[in-house]
């Protein structure tokens, strides 16, 4: 696992995890789960709250994993990221006012 600790790591069942080892070294089988933080990172509107909650180092790791997947990842993994980017966020934003 990465030197950056993910608070979800102990409870997570995702087969594809950027915190575990480089994403291009991981093989995805249809139907397997992908890291929820990585998927949420694909939504531009979620990045600020993710950075606040998880920190800049973890978000840098998510950005690096995203770039690697888009450049060299397999079809299933690229498709998962594309689906996530086109769907709404799962995060709850707190509005001021």
N, C-alpha and C positions, 0 to 999 in steps of 0.2 A: 504494500500500500504506500501511497505517497506520504511525504512528510507533512502534508496538509491534512488535517483530520476533518472528516465529514461527519457531522452530527447524526446523519441518517445511516451511516455505514453498518452498525450492528443490527438494525432492523430491516435493511434493504435486501430485496431479493432480485435485483436487476442483474442480468447476465453480462450486460455491457456497462462497465464502470471505469471512467477515466482515472479514478483514484486508485484502482487496483493495479493496473498496468497499462501501458500505452494502448489506446483503442484499436490501433491497426494490428496489434498482436492478438486481439480477441476476435473470435468468430461468432457471428450471430446466426441463429437458427430462427426460421419463421415462427412468430408467436412469442419469442423471448422478450423479456422486459429490458428497456434501456434506462439508464440513470435518469431519474426524474428531474434532477437539477440540470443536467445536460439538455434535456428536452425543453425545460422551462427557459433556459438560456437562449433558445432560438427565438423567443418572443421579445422583440426590442423593448416593449413596454415593461417587461419584467426585470430587465438587467439592473436597474438602479436598486430595486428592493432586494434582489439576490445579492448584490454587492454589499449592501448594508447588513444583511443577515449572515452571509457566509464569508465575506471578506474578499479583498482584491486578489489575493494569491489563488484562491479557489476559482474565482472567475477568470483569471488568466489561464488556469488549467482547462477550464471549459472552452475558452476561446481557442486555445491551441488544439484541443480535441476536435472542435468544430471544423477548424481549418484543415486538419488532417483527414477527417471524414469526407469533407467536400472535395478534397483533392484526390484522395486515394482509397476511400472507403468503399465497401461493397454496396450493392444495390439496396439491400434491406435496410442497412444502417442509414444510408443517405435518404431513403424514403421516409424513415422514421423522423429524421430531423426536418425534412420538408413538411411533413404532416403537422408536426409540432409548431412550426413557424406559421402555418396558415390557420391554426386554431386559436381560440381565446386562451387567456391566461387562467391558471388555477389559483393564482395568488390573490389574496384579499388586500386591496389597497385601502389605507385609512385616509379618508378625506379630511381636510382641515376646514373648519367653518361651520 
